């Protein structure tokens, strides 16, 4: 999953509106990545979850929760 700079900007705007708190670009990117991963995991059949998790670990932005 590629998260663009525009995605980060949009995520920060939404976060600010919802929580009235400014976050760094790095934190926004990590949170957006985690949110997308969670969404994909719930939308992915169980037999594909392990494969997806292994691919995500190889992603440069990957940080465990």
Beta strands, then each sheet from edge to edge (+ up, - down):
end
